[in-house]
Amino acid sequence: MCRYLHHNDLGCISRCPTGCCLHLYFGNVALCLKREELPEWRTAVAALYERHALTQPDPMARCLVLPGPVAYQTFVFNLEELFMLHDLLMGASLLLEAEALLAPAAN
């Protein structure tokens, strides 16, 4: 059984029971990310959101594009969806960072 790190209205992110990876479920998309890939995704989503947050004339238009993990795959979002994805990635990142800081104290 997976352990949820963070969730919101559009998805969730959880840790694999073996600890090998993270599972990101967002809308109709599910991704398996290695833990070290999370900061890269977080940075890409944050940059895309910052670039369009104040200039997007229609926040519900699905016109914001994020490259997928392979060359022929692209993810398309509206501004709200992109914000919710960023929320998932940030929440999970912060929890993992807190766990890493607390781990040495527990041992």
Jmol script that loads the backbone (N, CA, C; Angstrom):
load data "model"
ATOM      1  N   MET A   1       0.838  -1.178   0.000  1.00  0.00           N
ATOM      2  CA  MET A   1       0.000   0.000   0.000  1.00  0.00           C
ATOM      3  C   MET A   1       0.885   1.244   0.000  1.00  0.00           C
ATOM      4  N   CYS A   2       0.549   2.211  -0.835  1.00  0.00           N
ATOM      5  CA  CYS A   2       1.314   3.446  -0.938  1.00  0.00           C
ATOM      6  C   CYS A   2       0.987   4.375   0.231  1.00  0.00           C
ATOM      7  N   ARG A   3       1.948   5.188   0.587  1.00  0.00           N
ATOM      8  CA  ARG A   3       1.760   6.180   1.637  1.00  0.00           C
ATOM      9  C   ARG A   3       1.656   7.555   0.974  1.00  0.00           C
ATOM     10  N   TYR A   4       0.498   8.217   1.137  1.00  0.00           N
ATOM     11  CA  TYR A   4       0.295   9.525   0.526  1.00  0.00           C
ATOM     12  C   TYR A   4       1.149  10.572   1.209  1.00  0.00           C
ATOM     13  N   LEU A   5       1.842  11.360   0.392  1.00  0.00           N
ATOM     14  CA  LEU A   5       2.634  12.468   0.905  1.00  0.00           C
ATOM     15  C   LEU A   5       1.819  13.749   0.918  1.00  0.00           C
ATOM     16  N   HIS A   6       1.025  13.934  -0.147  1.00  0.00           N
ATOM     17  CA  HIS A   6       0.222  15.153  -0.259  1.00  0.00           C
ATOM     18  C   HIS A   6      -0.896  14.890  -1.264  1.00  0.00           C
ATOM     19  N   HIS A   7      -2.031  15.576  -1.084  1.00  0.00           N
ATOM     20  CA  HIS A   7      -3.123  15.456  -2.047  1.00  0.00           C
ATOM     21  C   HIS A   7      -3.881  16.771  -2.105  1.00  0.00           C
ATOM     22  N   ASN A   8      -4.584  16.971  -3.210  1.00  0.00           N
ATOM     23  CA  ASN A   8      -5.489  18.114  -3.363  1.00  0.00           C
ATOM     24  C   ASN A   8      -6.654  17.660  -4.234  1.00  0.00           C
ATOM     25  N   ASP A   9      -7.481  18.594  -4.665  1.00  0.00           N
ATOM     26  CA  ASP A   9      -8.689  18.240  -5.415  1.00  0.00           C
ATOM     27  C   ASP A   9      -8.414  17.566  -6.760  1.00  0.00           C
ATOM     28  N   LEU A  10      -7.236  17.753  -7.330  1.00  0.00           N
ATOM     29  CA  LEU A  10      -6.956  17.206  -8.657  1.00  0.00           C
ATOM     30  C   LEU A  10      -6.029  16.000  -8.661  1.00  0.00           C
ATOM     31  N   GLY A  11      -5.462  15.646  -7.517  1.00  0.00           N
ATOM     32  CA  GLY A  11      -4.570  14.496  -7.528  1.00  0.00           C
ATOM     33  C   GLY A  11      -3.895  14.236  -6.207  1.00  0.00           C
ATOM     34  N   CYS A  12      -2.889  13.379  -6.279  1.00  0.00           N
ATOM     35  CA  CYS A  12      -2.119  13.052  -5.083  1.00  0.00           C
ATOM     36  C   CYS A  12      -0.728  12.596  -5.492  1.00  0.00           C
ATOM     37  N   ILE A  13       0.163  12.596  -4.517  1.00  0.00           N
ATOM     38  CA  ILE A  13       1.503  12.071  -4.712  1.00  0.00           C
ATOM     39  C   ILE A  13       1.791  11.164  -3.524  1.00  0.00           C
ATOM     40  N   SER A  14       2.303   9.991  -3.821  1.00  0.00           N
ATOM     41  CA  SER A  14       2.543   9.013  -2.762  1.00  0.00           C
ATOM     42  C   SER A  14       3.913   8.374  -2.953  1.00  0.00           C
ATOM     43  N   ARG A  15       4.359   7.737  -1.891  1.00  0.00           N
ATOM     44  CA  ARG A  15       5.632   7.037  -1.919  1.00  0.00           C
ATOM     45  C   ARG A  15       5.352   5.550  -2.117  1.00  0.00           C
ATOM     46  N   CYS A  16       6.108   4.924  -2.978  1.00  0.00           N
ATOM     47  CA  CYS A  16       5.990   3.486  -3.198  1.00  0.00           C
ATOM     48  C   CYS A  16       6.321   2.773  -1.886  1.00  0.00           C
ATOM     49  N   PRO A  17       5.654   1.665  -1.589  1.00  0.00           N
ATOM     50  CA  PRO A  17       5.926   0.956  -0.330  1.00  0.00           C
ATOM     51  C   PRO A  17       7.391   0.542  -0.166  1.00  0.00           C
ATOM     52  N   THR A  18       8.076   0.279  -1.270  1.00  0.00           N
ATOM     53  CA  THR A  18       9.481  -0.107  -1.176  1.00  0.00           C
ATOM     54  C   THR A  18      10.407   1.104  -1.056  1.00  0.00           C
ATOM     55  N   GLY A  19       9.865   2.306  -1.269  1.00  0.00           N
ATOM     56  CA  GLY A  19      10.659   3.523  -1.183  1.00  0.00           C
ATOM     57  C   GLY A  19      11.475   3.832  -2.414  1.00  0.00           C
ATOM     58  N   CYS A  20      11.275   3.074  -3.474  1.00  0.00           N
ATOM     59  CA  CYS A  20      12.087   3.255  -4.682  1.00  0.00           C
ATOM     60  C   CYS A  20      11.670   4.461  -5.515  1.00  0.00           C
ATOM     61  N   CYS A  21      10.412   4.876  -5.403  1.00  0.00           N
ATOM     62  CA  CYS A  21       9.931   5.930  -6.288  1.00  0.00           C
ATOM     63  C   CYS A  21       8.726   6.643  -5.682  1.00  0.00           C
ATOM     64  N   LEU A  22       8.286   7.652  -6.391  1.00  0.00           N
ATOM     65  CA  LEU A  22       7.091   8.402  -6.022  1.00  0.00           C
ATOM     66  C   LEU A  22       6.063   8.220  -7.126  1.00  0.00           C
ATOM     67  N   HIS A  23       4.798   8.139  -6.748  1.00  0.00           N
ATOM     68  CA  HIS A  23       3.714   8.005  -7.712  1.00  0.00           C
ATOM     69  C   HIS A  23       2.924   9.306  -7.710  1.00  0.00           C
ATOM     70  N   LEU A  24       2.860   9.947  -8.873  1.00  0.00           N
ATOM     71  CA  LEU A  24       2.117  11.180  -9.041  1.00  0.00           C
ATOM     72  C   LEU A  24       0.867  10.867  -9.853  1.00  0.00           C
ATOM     73  N   TYR A  25      -0.287  11.082  -9.255  1.00  0.00           N
ATOM     74  CA  TYR A  25      -1.575  10.906  -9.934  1.00  0.00           C
ATOM     75  C   TYR A  25      -2.201  12.282 -10.050  1.00  0.00           C
ATOM     76  N   PHE A  26      -2.462  12.711 -11.284  1.00  0.00           N
ATOM     77  CA  PHE A  26      -2.973  14.051 -11.501  1.00  0.00           C
ATOM     78  C   PHE A  26      -3.954  14.015 -12.659  1.00  0.00           C
ATOM     79  N   GLY A  27      -5.225  14.211 -12.349  1.00  0.00           N
ATOM     80  CA  GLY A  27      -6.240  14.109 -13.395  1.00  0.00           C
ATOM     81  C   GLY A  27      -6.226  12.710 -13.980  1.00  0.00           C
ATOM     82  N   ASN A  28      -6.009  12.605 -15.277  1.00  0.00           N
ATOM     83  CA  ASN A  28      -5.966  11.314 -15.960  1.00  0.00           C
ATOM     84  C   ASN A  28      -4.547  10.812 -16.181  1.00  0.00           C
ATOM     85  N   VAL A  29      -3.575  11.437 -15.524  1.00  0.00           N
ATOM     86  CA  VAL A  29      -2.176  11.092 -15.735  1.00  0.00           C
ATOM     87  C   VAL A  29      -1.598  10.466 -14.468  1.00  0.00           C
ATOM     88  N   ALA A  30      -0.828   9.422 -14.638  1.00  0.00           N
ATOM     89  CA  ALA A  30      -0.091   8.815 -13.535  1.00  0.00           C
ATOM     90  C   ALA A  30       1.369   8.698 -13.954  1.00  0.00           C
ATOM     91  N   LEU A  31       2.247   9.185 -13.115  1.00  0.00           N
ATOM     92  CA  LEU A  31       3.679   9.112 -13.392  1.00  0.00           C
ATOM     93  C   LEU A  31       4.391   8.440 -12.230  1.00  0.00           C
ATOM     94  N   CYS A  32       5.415   7.711 -12.553  1.00  0.00           N
ATOM     95  CA  CYS A  32       6.295   7.132 -11.552  1.00  0.00           C
ATOM     96  C   CYS A  32       7.598   7.924 -11.621  1.00  0.00           C
ATOM     97  N   LEU A  33       7.925   8.627 -10.555  1.00  0.00           N
ATOM     98  CA  LEU A  33       9.120   9.471 -10.529  1.00  0.00           C
ATOM     99  C   LEU A  33      10.134   8.916  -9.550  1.00  0.00           C
ATOM    100  N   LYS A  34      11.389   8.958  -9.931  1.00  0.00           N
ATOM    101  CA  LYS A  34      12.442   8.681  -8.971  1.00  0.00           C
ATOM    102  C   LYS A  34      12.517   9.887  -8.032  1.00  0.00           C
ATOM    103  N   ARG A  35      12.887   9.646  -6.809  1.00  0.00           N
ATOM    104  CA  ARG A  35      12.913  10.716  -5.816  1.00  0.00           C
ATOM    105  C   ARG A  35      13.758  11.912  -6.272  1.00  0.00           C
ATOM    106  N   GLU A  36      14.873  11.641  -6.946  1.00  0.00           N
ATOM    107  CA  GLU A  36      15.755  12.711  -7.401  1.00  0.00           C
ATOM    108  C   GLU A  36      15.178  13.494  -8.584  1.00  0.00           C
ATOM    109  N   GLU A  37      14.114  12.988  -9.222  1.00  0.00           N
ATOM    110  CA  GLU A  37      13.458  13.709 -10.316  1.00  0.00           C
ATOM    111  C   GLU A  37      12.447  14.735  -9.816  1.00  0.00           C
ATOM    112  N   LEU A  38      12.033  14.625  -8.586  1.00  0.00           N
ATOM    113  CA  LEU A  38      11.017  15.531  -8.040  1.00  0.00           C
ATOM    114  C   LEU A  38      11.443  17.001  -8.102  1.00  0.00           C
ATOM    115  N   PRO A  39      12.658  17.371  -7.688  1.00  0.00           N
ATOM    116  CA  PRO A  39      13.046  18.787  -7.799  1.00  0.00           C
ATOM    117  C   PRO A  39      13.023  19.319  -9.229  1.00  0.00           C
ATOM    118  N   GLU A  40      13.391  18.473 -10.200  1.00  0.00           N
ATOM    119  CA  GLU A  40      13.375  18.890 -11.606  1.00  0.00           C
ATOM    120  C   GLU A  40      11.947  19.201 -12.059  1.00  0.00           C
ATOM    121  N   TRP A  41      11.002  18.334 -11.707  1.00  0.00           N
ATOM    122  CA  TRP A  41       9.598  18.569 -12.048  1.00  0.00           C
ATOM    123  C   TRP A  41       9.076  19.810 -11.336  1.00  0.00           C
ATOM    124  N   ARG A  42       9.415  19.949 -10.069  1.00  0.00           N
ATOM    125  CA  ARG A  42       8.960  21.098  -9.284  1.00  0.00           C
ATOM    126  C   ARG A  42       9.456  22.401  -9.911  1.00  0.00           C
ATOM    127  N   THR A  43      10.716  22.427 -10.312  1.00  0.00           N
ATOM    128  CA  THR A  43      11.298  23.619 -10.928  1.00  0.00           C
ATOM    129  C   THR A  43      10.635  23.937 -12.266  1.00  0.00           C
ATOM    130  N   ALA A  44      10.407  22.927 -13.093  1.00  0.00           N
ATOM    131  CA  ALA A  44       9.788  23.138 -14.411  1.00  0.00           C
ATOM    132  C   ALA A  44       8.361  23.658 -14.276  1.00  0.00           C
ATOM    133  N   VAL A  45       7.591  23.081 -13.359  1.00  0.00           N
ATOM    134  CA  VAL A  45       6.199  23.512 -13.167  1.00  0.00           C
ATOM    135  C   VAL A  45       6.160  24.923 -12.580  1.00  0.00           C
ATOM    136  N   ALA A  46       7.024  25.215 -11.619  1.00  0.00           N
ATOM    137  CA  ALA A  46       7.063  26.560 -11.018  1.00  0.00           C
ATOM    138  C   ALA A  46       7.429  27.611 -12.062  1.00  0.00           C
ATOM    139  N   ALA A  47       8.405  27.308 -12.907  1.00  0.00           N
ATOM    140  CA  ALA A  47       8.817  28.263 -13.943  1.00  0.00           C
ATOM    141  C   ALA A  47       7.696  28.523 -14.936  1.00  0.00           C
ATOM    142  N   LEU A  48       6.987  27.465 -15.344  1.00  0.00           N
ATOM    143  CA  LEU A  48       5.881  27.625 -16.277  1.00  0.00           C
ATOM    144  C   LEU A  48       4.762  28.449 -15.654  1.00  0.00           C
ATOM    145  N   TYR A  49       4.452  28.189 -14.405  1.00  0.00           N
ATOM    146  CA  TYR A  49       3.397  28.944 -13.719  1.00  0.00           C
ATOM    147  C   TYR A  49       3.793  30.414 -13.569  1.00  0.00           C
ATOM    148  N   GLU A  50       5.005  30.668 -13.122  1.00  0.00           N
ATOM    149  CA  GLU A  50       5.460  32.056 -12.945  1.00  0.00           C
ATOM    150  C   GLU A  50       5.455  32.823 -14.256  1.00  0.00           C
ATOM    151  N   ARG A  51       5.819  32.154 -15.334  1.00  0.00           N
ATOM    152  CA  ARG A  51       5.878  32.804 -16.641  1.00  0.00           C
ATOM    153  C   ARG A  51       4.493  33.214 -17.131  1.00  0.00           C
ATOM    154  N   HIS A  52       3.443  32.481 -16.752  1.00  0.00           N
ATOM    155  CA  HIS A  52       2.114  32.728 -17.304  1.00  0.00           C
ATOM    156  C   HIS A  52       1.074  33.216 -16.301  1.00  0.00           C
ATOM    157  N   ALA A  53       1.375  33.220 -15.027  1.00  0.00           N
ATOM    158  CA  ALA A  53       0.371  33.524 -13.999  1.00  0.00           C
ATOM    159  C   ALA A  53      -0.281  34.886 -14.179  1.00  0.00           C
ATOM    160  N   LEU A  54       0.494  35.883 -14.500  1.00  0.00           N
ATOM    161  CA  LEU A  54      -0.052  37.238 -14.609  1.00  0.00           C
ATOM    162  C   LEU A  54      -0.432  37.632 -16.027  1.00  0.00           C
ATOM    163  N   THR A  55      -0.033  36.831 -17.007  1.00  0.00           N
ATOM    164  CA  THR A  55      -0.259  37.232 -18.402  1.00  0.00           C
ATOM    165  C   THR A  55      -1.302  36.387 -19.124  1.00  0.00           C
ATOM    166  N   GLN A  56      -1.781  35.348 -18.488  1.00  0.00           N
ATOM    167  CA  GLN A  56      -2.736  34.444 -19.130  1.00  0.00           C
ATOM    168  C   GLN A  56      -4.115  35.110 -19.194  1.00  0.00           C
ATOM    169  N   PRO A  57      -4.623  35.449 -20.400  1.00  0.00           N
ATOM    170  CA  PRO A  57      -5.909  36.147 -20.492  1.00  0.00           C
ATOM    171  C   PRO A  57      -7.089  35.296 -20.027  1.00  0.00           C
ATOM    172  N   ASP A  58      -7.039  33.992 -20.274  1.00  0.00           N
ATOM    173  CA  ASP A  58      -8.113  33.098 -19.854  1.00  0.00           C
ATOM    174  C   ASP A  58      -7.509  31.990 -18.999  1.00  0.00           C
ATOM    175  N   PRO A  59      -7.630  32.077 -17.669  1.00  0.00           N
ATOM    176  CA  PRO A  59      -6.998  31.075 -16.805  1.00  0.00           C
ATOM    177  C   PRO A  59      -7.551  29.661 -16.978  1.00  0.00           C
ATOM    178  N   MET A  60      -8.701  29.519 -17.638  1.00  0.00           N
ATOM    179  CA  MET A  60      -9.273  28.192 -17.841  1.00  0.00           C
ATOM    180  C   MET A  60      -8.907  27.585 -19.210  1.00  0.00           C
ATOM    181  N   ALA A  61      -8.200  28.337 -20.033  1.00  0.00           N
ATOM    182  CA  ALA A  61      -7.780  27.826 -21.344  1.00  0.00           C
ATOM    183  C   ALA A  61      -6.644  26.829 -21.169  1.00  0.00           C
ATOM    184  N   ARG A  62      -6.801  25.681 -21.769  1.00  0.00           N
ATOM    185  CA  ARG A  62      -5.740  24.661 -21.694  1.00  0.00           C
ATOM    186  C   ARG A  62      -4.715  24.943 -22.784  1.00  0.00           C
ATOM    187  N   CYS A  63      -3.761  25.792 -22.458  1.00  0.00           N
ATOM    188  CA  CYS A  63      -2.756  26.153 -23.453  1.00  0.00           C
ATOM    189  C   CYS A  63      -1.343  26.208 -22.871  1.00  0.00           C
ATOM    190  N   LEU A  64      -1.185  25.774 -21.623  1.00  0.00           N
ATOM    191  CA  LEU A  64       0.139  25.760 -21.011  1.00  0.00           C
ATOM    192  C   LEU A  64       0.727  24.362 -21.169  1.00  0.00           C
ATOM    193  N   VAL A  65       1.908  24.295 -21.737  1.00  0.00           N
ATOM    194  CA  VAL A  65       2.489  23.019 -22.155  1.00  0.00           C
ATOM    195  C   VAL A  65       3.743  22.713 -21.360  1.00  0.00           C
ATOM    196  N   LEU A  66       3.810  21.479 -20.897  1.00  0.00           N
ATOM    197  CA  LEU A  66       4.982  20.981 -20.172  1.00  0.00           C
ATOM    198  C   LEU A  66       5.441  19.705 -20.877  1.00  0.00           C
ATOM    199  N   PRO A  67       6.711  19.638 -21.275  1.00  0.00           N
ATOM    200  CA  PRO A  67       7.185  18.422 -21.949  1.00  0.00           C
ATOM    201  C   PRO A  67       7.065  17.211 -21.032  1.00  0.00           C
ATOM    202  N   GLY A  68       6.730  16.081 -21.627  1.00  0.00           N
ATOM    203  CA  GLY A  68       6.655  14.835 -20.873  1.00  0.00           C
ATOM    204  C   GLY A  68       8.022  14.190 -20.747  1.00  0.00           C
ATOM    205  N   PRO A  69       8.068  13.018 -20.153  1.00  0.00           N
ATOM    206  CA  PRO A  69       9.350  12.343 -19.943  1.00  0.00           C
ATOM    207  C   PRO A  69       9.984  11.777 -21.217  1.00  0.00           C
ATOM    208  N   VAL A  70       9.212  11.701 -22.278  1.00  0.00           N
ATOM    209  CA  VAL A  70       9.755  11.236 -23.560  1.00  0.00           C
ATOM    210  C   VAL A  70       9.444  12.279 -24.632  1.00  0.00           C
ATOM    211  N   ALA A  71      10.192  12.249 -25.709  1.00  0.00           N
ATOM    212  CA  ALA A  71      10.132  13.302 -26.724  1.00  0.00           C
ATOM    213  C   ALA A  71       8.757  13.490 -27.355  1.00  0.00           C
ATOM    214  N   TYR A  72       7.982  12.457 -27.514  1.00  0.00           N
ATOM    215  CA  TYR A  72       6.698  12.555 -28.205  1.00  0.00           C
ATOM    216  C   TYR A  72       5.523  12.745 -27.263  1.00  0.00           C
ATOM    217  N   GLN A  73       5.779  13.138 -26.034  1.00  0.00           N
ATOM    218  CA  GLN A  73       4.717  13.280 -25.046  1.00  0.00           C
ATOM    219  C   GLN A  73       4.726  14.700 -24.480  1.00  0.00           C
ATOM    220  N   THR A  74       3.549  15.305 -24.367  1.00  0.00           N
ATOM    221  CA  THR A  74       3.411  16.655 -23.833  1.00  0.00           C
ATOM    222  C   THR A  74       2.196  16.699 -22.920  1.00  0.00           C
ATOM    223  N   PHE A  75       2.314  17.415 -21.823  1.00  0.00           N
ATOM    224  CA  PHE A  75       1.203  17.611 -20.898  1.00  0.00           C
ATOM    225  C   PHE A  75       0.657  19.019 -21.102  1.00  0.00           C
ATOM    226  N   VAL A  76      -0.657  19.142 -21.168  1.00  0.00           N
ATOM    227  CA  VAL A  76      -1.305  20.431 -21.413  1.00  0.00           C
ATOM    228  C   VAL A  76      -2.197  20.751 -20.212  1.00  0.00           C
ATOM    229  N   PHE A  77      -2.085  21.988 -19.711  1.00  0.00           N
ATOM    230  CA  PHE A  77      -2.799  22.408 -18.509  1.00  0.00           C
ATOM    231  C   PHE A  77      -3.456  23.761 -18.708  1.00  0.00           C
ATOM    232  N   ASN A  78      -4.450  24.051 -17.878  1.00  0.00           N
ATOM    233  CA  ASN A  78      -4.876  25.433 -17.714  1.00  0.00           C
ATOM    234  C   ASN A  78      -4.149  25.957 -16.477  1.00  0.00           C
ATOM    235  N   LEU A  79      -4.296  27.226 -16.178  1.00  0.00           N
ATOM    236  CA  LEU A  79      -3.547  27.847 -15.092  1.00  0.00           C
ATOM    237  C   LEU A  79      -3.888  27.230 -13.733  1.00  0.00           C
ATOM    238  N   GLU A  80      -5.159  26.945 -13.505  1.00  0.00           N
ATOM    239  CA  GLU A  80      -5.560  26.344 -12.227  1.00  0.00           C
ATOM    240  C   GLU A  80      -4.962  24.946 -12.064  1.00  0.00           C
ATOM    241  N   GLU A  81      -5.000  24.147 -13.111  1.00  0.00           N
ATOM    242  CA  GLU A  81      -4.429  22.801 -13.041  1.00  0.00           C
ATOM    243  C   GLU A  81      -2.928  22.854 -12.779  1.00  0.00           C
ATOM    244  N   LEU A  82      -2.260  23.796 -13.424  1.00  0.00           N
ATOM    245  CA  LEU A  82      -0.824  23.943 -13.227  1.00  0.00           C
ATOM    246  C   LEU A  82      -0.512  24.326 -11.788  1.00  0.00           C
ATOM    247  N   PHE A  83      -1.328  25.214 -11.215  1.00  0.00           N
ATOM    248  CA  PHE A  83      -1.149  25.603  -9.818  1.00  0.00           C
ATOM    249  C   PHE A  83      -1.343  24.398  -8.890  1.00  0.00           C
ATOM    250  N   MET A  84      -2.356  23.583  -9.165  1.00  0.00           N
ATOM    251  CA  MET A  84      -2.624  22.407  -8.327  1.00  0.00           C
ATOM    252  C   MET A  84      -1.503  21.375  -8.454  1.00  0.00           C
ATOM    253  N   LEU A  85      -0.936  21.217  -9.638  1.00  0.00           N
ATOM    254  CA  LEU A  85       0.200  20.319  -9.818  1.00  0.00           C
ATOM    255  C   LEU A  85       1.395  20.841  -9.025  1.00  0.00           C
ATOM    256  N   HIS A  86       1.615  22.138  -9.105  1.00  0.00           N
ATOM    257  CA  HIS A  86       2.709  22.746  -8.331  1.00  0.00           C
ATOM    258  C   HIS A  86       2.497  22.515  -6.836  1.00  0.00           C
ATOM    259  N   ASP A  87       1.271  22.630  -6.371  1.00  0.00           N
ATOM    260  CA  ASP A  87       0.948  22.384  -4.969  1.00  0.00           C
ATOM    261  C   ASP A  87       1.322  20.956  -4.564  1.00  0.00           C
ATOM    262  N   LEU A  88       0.986  19.978  -5.390  1.00  0.00           N
ATOM    263  CA  LEU A  88       1.330  18.589  -5.091  1.00  0.00           C
ATOM    264  C   LEU A  88       2.838  18.392  -4.999  1.00  0.00           C
ATOM    265  N   LEU A  89       3.553  18.917  -5.967  1.00  0.00           N
ATOM    266  CA  LEU A  89       4.999  18.741  -6.003  1.00  0.00           C
ATOM    267  C   LEU A  89       5.682  19.440  -4.832  1.00  0.00           C
ATOM    268  N   MET A  90       5.227  20.641  -4.502  1.00  0.00           N
ATOM    269  CA  MET A  90       5.818  21.377  -3.379  1.00  0.00           C
ATOM    270  C   MET A  90       5.507  20.701  -2.053  1.00  0.00           C
ATOM    271  N   GLY A  91       4.264  20.277  -1.856  1.00  0.00           N
ATOM    272  CA  GLY A  91       3.890  19.613  -0.609  1.00  0.00           C
ATOM    273  C   GLY A  91       4.701  18.353  -0.378  1.00  0.00           C
ATOM    274  N   ALA A  92       4.848  17.544  -1.401  1.00  0.00           N
ATOM    275  CA  ALA A  92       5.635  16.323  -1.278  1.00  0.00           C
ATOM    276  C   ALA A  92       7.107  16.634  -1.039  1.00  0.00           C
ATOM    277  N   SER A  93       7.633  17.624  -1.740  1.00  0.00           N
ATOM    278  CA  SER A  93       9.039  17.999  -1.562  1.00  0.00           C
ATOM    279  C   SER A  93       9.311  18.469  -0.143  1.00  0.00           C
ATOM    280  N   LEU A  94       8.444  19.310   0.365  1.00  0.00           N
ATOM    281  CA  LEU A  94       8.642  19.823   1.724  1.00  0.00           C
ATOM    282  C   LEU A  94       8.576  18.708   2.759  1.00  0.00           C
ATOM    283  N   LEU A  95       7.657  17.785   2.593  1.00  0.00           N
ATOM    284  CA  LEU A  95       7.552  16.667   3.530  1.00  0.00           C
ATOM    285  C   LEU A  95       8.798  15.784   3.466  1.00  0.00           C
ATOM    286  N   LEU A  96       9.284  15.496   2.274  1.00  0.00           N
ATOM    287  CA  LEU A  96      10.487  14.675   2.134  1.00  0.00           C
ATOM    288  C   LEU A  96      11.708  15.378   2.717  1.00  0.00           C
ATOM    289  N   GLU A  97      11.802  16.701   2.534  1.00  0.00           N
ATOM    290  CA  GLU A  97      12.911  17.453   3.118  1.00  0.00           C
ATOM    291  C   GLU A  97      12.841  17.443   4.647  1.00  0.00           C
ATOM    292  N   ALA A  98      11.642  17.599   5.188  1.00  0.00           N
ATOM    293  CA  ALA A  98      11.469  17.564   6.645  1.00  0.00           C
ATOM    294  C   ALA A  98      11.850  16.185   7.182  1.00  0.00           C
ATOM    295  N   GLU A  99      11.431  15.119   6.506  1.00  0.00           N
ATOM    296  CA  GLU A  99      11.783  13.772   6.932  1.00  0.00           C
ATOM    297  C   GLU A  99      13.292  13.573   6.922  1.00  0.00           C
ATOM    298  N   ALA A 100      13.951  14.096   5.904  1.00  0.00           N
ATOM    299  CA  ALA A 100      15.404  13.954   5.804  1.00  0.00           C
ATOM    300  C   ALA A 100      16.105  14.701   6.944  1.00  0.00           C
ATOM    301  N   LEU A 101      15.589  15.869   7.306  1.00  0.00           N
ATOM    302  CA  LEU A 101      16.185  16.630   8.408  1.00  0.00           C
ATOM    303  C   LEU A 101      15.974  15.943   9.747  1.00  0.00           C
ATOM    304  N   LEU A 102      14.810  15.322   9.920  1.00  0.00           N
ATOM    305  CA  LEU A 102      14.477  14.681  11.185  1.00  0.00           C
ATOM    306  C   LEU A 102      15.070  13.279  11.311  1.00  0.00           C
ATOM    307  N   ALA A 103      15.399  12.638  10.205  1.00  0.00           N
ATOM    308  CA  ALA A 103      15.891  11.260  10.228  1.00  0.00           C
ATOM    309  C   ALA A 103      17.145  11.096  11.087  1.00  0.00           C
ATOM    310  N   PRO A 104      18.176  11.964  10.946  1.00  0.00           N
ATOM    311  CA  PRO A 104      19.358  11.779  11.785  1.00  0.00           C
ATOM    312  C   PRO A 104      19.050  11.917  13.284  1.00  0.00           C
ATOM    313  N   ALA A 105      18.109  12.757  13.635  1.00  0.00           N
ATOM    314  CA  ALA A 105      17.758  12.943  15.039  1.00  0.00           C
ATOM    315  C   ALA A 105      17.061  11.713  15.602  1.00  0.00           C
ATOM    316  N   ALA A 106      16.363  10.977  14.756  1.00  0.00           N
ATOM    317  CA  ALA A 106      15.638   9.783  15.206  1.00  0.00           C
ATOM    318  C   ALA A 106      16.589   8.613  15.444  1.00  0.00           C
ATOM    319  N   ASN A 107      17.731   8.607  14.780  1.00  0.00           N
ATOM    320  CA  ASN A 107      18.677   7.472  14.910  1.00  0.00           C
ATOM    321  C   ASN A 107      19.625   7.675  16.047  1.00  0.00           C
TER     322      ASN A 107
END
end "model"
wireframe off; spacefill off
backbone 0.3
color backbone group
